[in-house]
Amino acid sequence: MDEISNLTVMFIEPSTNVRTSLHNIFTQCGITRISHVMRASTAIAMLQKESFDIILCEFDLSEGQDGQQLLEDLRQHRLLPLTTLFLMVTGERSQSKVISTVELAPTEYLLKPFTAGALLQRVGRALEKRAAFIPAYRAMEHGDLQEAILCCERGESISPAYALDFRFLRADLHLRQGQPAQAESIYGQLAETRAVEWAHLGLAKAWCMQNRLGEAEELLTRLLRENGKLWDAYDYLARVLEAGGRLPEAKQVLMNAVALSPHTVRRLRKLGRLALETGDIDTALAAFQDVIGKVRHSRFRDPEDYVHLVQALLGKGNVHQAAAIVRELGKSLSDFKKTEACGAISSALIHEFKSETESALEQLAAAVDACSGNAGLSNEVKMVLAQSCLNNGMEDSAATVMLDVMNNAADDAAMAKAVALLERAGCKDLSDSLAQKSRQQVADLAAACEDRLGQGDYRGAVELVTHAAHKMSDNPDVVHSAAVTVLTCIDRTGWDDELGTQAHRLVENARRLNPAHPRLESLSNLYRATLKKYSIPFEHMSGKSRMRA
């Protein structure tokens, strides 16, 4: 187990008396490297600079975010390393709040009152398990998923008490590596154990990656019928239904999940967006009002939520409330990169609603300019902008925005959604020409890259594809090609830390964008082989990447 005196601990607790009591409990065990914070915002600022072995967080933090909202932010923005133990400490017994917190998988959930002995017993047990998994966790954090898989295989024999946990982690790692068939084999074996429900959930994920959507839907539906608290099952079933164009059914699945676990912002956002797409304005309005209320004190608020709330309010005819939301956006999120574009889009929607054409055109022009300046908008909000441009006769601006949408389409379903928007607006010819132009741009990029590689201009090829990957950062094919080009340059010209950092980030982005990409496994193997050729440890590249972030 870990050397106690070396452990670092953070208490997130507003009560001075409770902090003092916890401090005494831990110092008596030989733990002295302890930090105290009273609110979530301070904790996030510290965690952006350093990590801790153990975090004890009070659910009710009095001011700002509560513990559940903090934990969701830490998970979503990757501020909580796998090696950190996160213990939620609370007297909260509200079922919906407890469920939403447990869904985020804290290491432990401790209900008050508890004794010092009970706390230390839970911490000790968690540390023992962490010690067994640290080799795999370290490899994962460095991006060496193949080594992490090997660590899991070794862990099963070294620590048989955690054999099932190691097998589940190994299966999940195969999914992240783009190896659903290997994952399916492991989940099939796990289905014969006591963890049958989780194994079947894993099988459904593997089938989704293999585009076996019918089988996945059947299994996920049965799982939820038997156990309505398998939260991932709701999300995956909604994805399956959405991929099949069954948006009202996907929305209903998410509504069922939100009814049981109403505090998870990520799911509320998805529900709100689906509700807007299906014309269910009441559900969209409730969802985005809830989202903005829950993230009000978060460092990671998203100006796009305000655009969607304005859409919903206008759908109900509440123009004055919509205008108030735009003012709040400009005032409270003025430092956010997306705010200028989102404010202009929202204002344009209001002017359009009020038939104030000249003002709408002015705001739309500002929004298009902000969008072309790489405002970081999602495709969903870009399509809101494009639709408003079409409504106001700005077809050229709409075409510019929709070409960007198509260039950043993550998959065929995303491309189909963009095409459908234009066709509904009576612009089928424009849709066809933009789709062709997007495909041609990618083909031209590949040809230009091949030409430079063929001429031995490896740096030129890298400059070309990395610029394209920056502009089309959500396009898995472009990101994948950029990663391969950078690795080819390293192979031909020798090791360079700058190029290595680029490759690391591109590989990680390719994994994030599409774990089911048919060439992801070969890309991971190429990256691993390149590092091995030059004797570069994975941890060196992950460290460099974090330094440049």
C-alpha positions, 0 to 999 in steps of 0.5 A: 500500500502507499507510504502514508506520509507521502500522501497528499490530501485536500479537504473541500469543506466550508466548516472550520470545525469539520476541517479541523476534525478531519485534519486531526484524524489524518495527521494522527495517521501520519498524513501531514500534506493536507490542503484546505479549501472552502468552496468548489471554485478554489478547489478547481483552481488548485486542481488545475495546477496540481493533483492530490492522492485523496480528496474529501468533499462535502456535498453542501458547500454553502456558496457556489457549486455543490459537491455533485456539480463540482465532481461532474466538472472535474470528470468532464474536464479531466481534472481528476486523475485516475489515481485520485480518490474522491470521497463525497462526505454528506448528510444529504439524503434526498434520493435524487441528489444521492442518485445523481452523485453516485452516478458520477462514481465517487470512490466512496460516498460517506453519509454523516454521521460517521466515526473516525474509524469508519472513515479511515477504514474506507480510505484504507480499503480504497488505497489498497485497491488503488495500489493494485491499479496504479500501473494501469492508471499511469499507463492510461494517463500517459496514453499508452493503452496497450501497456495498460491492457498488459498491466490489467492482465498482470493485475488479474494474477497478482491481485486476484481479489480485483480480477473482475475489476481488471477484466472490466477495465481491460475490456474498456481499454480495448474499446478505447483502442478501437478493438470492439471485437476483443472487448466483446470477447471479454464482456461475453466471459464476464456475463457468466459472472455475478456482474452480468448486468455490467457485462451486458452493458459493455456488450451493448457498447461493443455492438454499437461500435460495430454498428450492430445497432439492432442488437444493442437496442434490444439488449439495452432496452431489456437491461433498463426494463430489469434495472432502471439505474444503469445510467450509461444504458440510457445514454447509449440507448438514446444514441442508438435511437438517434442514429436511427433517426428516431429522435422522439424515442431518444428524447423519451429515453433521456427524459426517463433518465432525467426523471430519476437522476435530474442533476447531471448537466451533460444529460440535461443538455442533450435532452434539451437539444433533442427536444428542440430538434423534435419541436418539444419546446416545453421540455427544451425550455425546462432543460436549458433553464435547469442547465443554466441554473446548475452551472451558474457558479461553474468555471466551465459554463458554456455560452451555447446554453444561452443560445438554446434557451433563447430558442426555447423562450422564443418558441414560447413567445417569451421575447422579453425573457429572451432579451434578458437572457442575452443581456445576462450572457453578455454580462456574466460570460464576457470573458468566454471565447464563444460569447461574442458569437453566441450573443450575436446569434441570440440577438439575431434570433430575437430580431428575426422573431420581431421582424426587425430585418435590418437589425437581424442582418447586422447581428447575423453578419457579426455572428458569421464573422465571429464564427469564421474567426474560429469561435469554437462553436459546436456544429449544433449552434453553427446550424442555428446560425445557418438556419437564421441566415437562410430565413433572412436571405443570407444564402452565401453566409449560410453556405459558408457556415454550412461548409464549415459544419460539413467539414467538421461532421464527426460521422455520416449521421452528422453529415446527414443532419447538415444535409437535412437542414438545407433540404428542409429550407428548399436548398437541395442544390446548395446542399449537394454542392456543399457536400461535394465541395467538402468531400473535394477539400478533404480529397485535395488535402490528402492529394497535396499531402501525398505530393509533398511527402513524395517530394520529401517535403515532410515538414511541408506536409505536416504544416499542411495537415496540421493547419487543416486539422485545426480548422476541421478539428472535429473531423476524425478522418482529417485528424487521423490523417494529420496524426499519420503524417506527423508520425511519418515525418518523425520516422523519416527526419528523426525525433523532434519533441515538437512533432512528438507533442503534435502526434500525441495530441492528434492521437488522443483527439482521434481516440476521443472523436471516434473510438470506432474509426476503422484505422484507429488501431493501426494509428495507435500501433504506429504511434507506439512503434514510433516512440519505441524506435526512438526510445521515447517513453510515453510519460515523456510525451504526455508530460510535454503535452500537458506543458503545452496545453 
